[in-house]
Amino acid sequence: MTSGVEEPGAAPPAPPAQAETVFGDSLPKARRYAELLADDGVRRGLIGPREVPRLWERHLINCAAVEELLPEGAEVVDIGSGAGLPGLVLGLLRPDIRMVLLEPLLRRTVFLDEAVALLGLPNVEVRRGRAEEAHGELYTDFVTARAVAPLPRLAGWALPLLRKGGSLLALKGEQAETELAAAEQDVSKLRPSVSDVIRVGRGKVDPATTVVRVTVTSDGGPPRSGSQKKARGGKKKRGRKR
C-alpha cells in the first residue's frame, strides 16, 4: 500500500504537452532540472515530496511564464532563490538574460551551484547573501521573487536594488490584488513607484501566473556600468560566497 507521496529519488512526472510550447529548445534542460528537484531537491529538503507530482504545472511552467516580462538582455536578480524558483527556470529558458540567484542559506547555494554547473548555464551566477546586504552594491533591471515574504517587506529588500524604471516581479497567488491594495501606500513610501497586478502565460498556463509588478520611478542606482556589467565583462565567477 502506498501513500501517494513521491519518495526521494522518484522520477518526476513527464512534462505536459504545453511544456514544449513554453520551453522550446530549453526543454531538455528543464527536464533535467525537474529530475534534480525530484531527487536531490527532496533529499535536501528544498522542496516537499508532495510537490513532485505537480512540479511541471505548479512550479516550472508557472515560473517560466514570467519570461514574457523580461526584454532581451535584461539583468535580473532573483532574491530568496531557494531551489531556483523562479530564477533558475528563467535563466535556463532565456540564455540572453543575466541572472543572479541571491540566497542566504549555504545548503541552498550549494544546490544551486551544482544545478547551474550541471545544466551548463553561463548566464546564471549564484551569490550567497541577503538582499539588504547587497544594497548600494548590486543594481539591476528586474528583481524576481516567489513565496519569499509579504509585499511590504519584499519591496523593502528589492526596490533599492533597482535602477530607475526597473521592476520588482513578485509571483503571487489568488489574493494578489488584495495584498497589493493593502500594501501599495507603504510600498510607494519606500521609493516612488507604480504598482499593478498582471497575469502572464495566458494560453500556456492554466491558471495564468499572477505577478505583482512594482516599477520604480526615481533614480536610485547607477546605469549599466554597475556591478553586474563588471561581472559580465570578465571571467564568470559562479558560486562566489560573500
N, C-alpha and C positions, 0 to 999 in steps of 0.2 A: 504494500500500500504506500502510495506516495503522497506528499503534502501539497504538490503542485508548485512548490517553490524551487527555483533553479539552484543547484549546488555550485560552489566554486569550481571552475573548470568546465562547466557545461557550455556547450556551444550556444551562441545567441541564435534567435530565430533568423530565417532567411529574410533578406530585405524585401519589403513590399514593392509592388510594381512602381510606385511613384518615386522610389529611391533612385532609380536610374535617371528619371527626369530631373530630380533635384541635384544629384551629384555628378552626373555625366561621366567624364573621363576620370573623375576622382573617386568613383565608386569602389574600385579595388582597395584603395587606402581607407575608405570609410568602413568597408567590411573588415579589414584587418584591425582597425581601431575598435570596432564593435566586439571582435573576438577578444581583444586585450581587456576591454572593460568587463566583459562577462567572466574572464578568468582572473587576471591579476587585480582588476578593479574591485572585484568582490572579495578576493582573498585579503586585500589590504584595507578593506573597509571603506573604500572610496565611493562605492555605490552599494545599495542594498540588494540582496539576491532576488527580491521580488521585482526589481526593476529590469531584470534581464529579459523576460519575455516581451517587454514593451520598449526595449532600447531604441528601436528604429523610430516608431511613431512618436513616442513621448519625449525622446531626448535628441537623437541625431537629426532627424528631419525637422523637428521643431526648432532646433538651434540653427540649422542650415538656412532656414527661410530668411534669417536676418541679413544674409549677404545682399539682399535686394537694396539695403540702405547704405551700402558701402561703395563709394565710387572707386574707379580704378586707381591703384596706387595708394590707397588710404593707409594711414598709420593708425593702429588700433591697440589699445591696452585693455586686456580682459582682467578685471580685478576679482580676487577670490576665485581663481580658476578651478580649484578642486581637482576633479578628474578630467578637466579640459572642456567643460560645457559652459558657455558656447565657444570659447576661444580656439581650442584645438580643432573643433569642427570647421570653424570659419577659416582657419589657417590652411587646412588640408584642401578645402574646397576652392579657396582663392589664392593661388600662388602669387598673384600680383600684389597682395596687401602685405604690409609689415605688421606682424602680430607679436605683442609681448604678453606672455602669460604671467601675471603677478599673483603670487600665492605665498602666504606667510609660513605654512607648515612644511617642515622638511620632508616628511614621508610623502606628501603630495608632490612636492617639486621633484623628488627623486623619480616618482612615477611619470611625471610629465616629461622630464629629461629623457627617460627611456623611451617613452612613446614618440617623442619628436625624432629621436635618433632612428628608431625602428621604421617610422613612416617616411623618413627622408624629407624633412620639411625645413629647408634652409631659410625660409622666410619667417620662422617662428623661433622666438627666444624665450627661455624660461628665466624668471627672476624670482628669487626668494625675498619677500618683504611685504609690508603693508602699504596700502595706497597712500596713507597720510605721511609715510616716511619718504615717499617719492615727490612730495610737494616741493616745488622750486627746482626740481632736478629733471623730471620727466614731463614732456609736453607732447600732446597727441591730437589727432583729428577726431577720434572717437574713443569712448570708453564703453565696454560692454560688461554686463553683469547678469547673473541668473541665480535667484534664490540666495542672495548674499545678505541683504539687510532691508529694513523698511526704507522707503524712499527718502525721507529727510536725512537719515544717517548715510545712506548710499551716496546721495548728492554731495554731502559734506566731504566725502572721500574723493569723489570723481570730478567735480567741477573744477577744482584747482589744477587738474591735470590737462584741461582742455584749452586749446587755442581759441581765439575769438572765432565764432561760427562753428565750433566743434560741438558734438552732441554726445550726451550720455544715452545709451540704448539699454534700457533695463527690461529684461524679459519678465513679464508678469502674468498673472492668471486672470480669472474672470472678474475680479474686483479691481482691476486696474483703474478704471475711471473714478471709482470711489476713493481709492488710495491717493490718486493724483489730486482730486478735489480737496481732500483733507490736508495735503502736504504742499500744494502749489505755492501758497503765500510764504511758507517757511523756506522753500527751495529758492524762490526768487530773491530772498534776503541774503542768501549765501553768496550769490553772484547774479547780476542781471541776466535774465534768461526767459525764454518762452518754452512752454511745455505742451505736449499733446499726446494722445493715445492713438496708435496706429496698429493695423493688423496686416501682417505680411504673409506671403506664401499662399494667397488665395488660389484655389485651383490645384495646389500641390499638397497643402497641409490641411487636414480636417480634424479639429477646427484650425483656423488660421492662427499663427503665432501673434500674441499680443505683446506690444512693446510700448513702454512709456519712454518718450523721447524728450529730453531736456536739452535745448540748444542755447549756448551762452551767447550773449550779445555784447559783451565788453571785452576789452583786451585783458589778458591775464597770463600770457606766455610768449616766448619768442617765436619767430617764424620757423620754417623748416630747417634752419641751421641748428636746431636744438639737438638734444642728446640722442634721439633716435636716428637722426640722419648721420651723426658721427658714428654710431654703431654700425650703420649700414655701409659706410664707406670703407671700413676696414675689415679685418677678419672677423667672422661671426664668432661670438663668444656665448655659446649655448650653455645654459645651466649655471651661469655665474652666480655665486652666492654672495649676498650682501648682508 
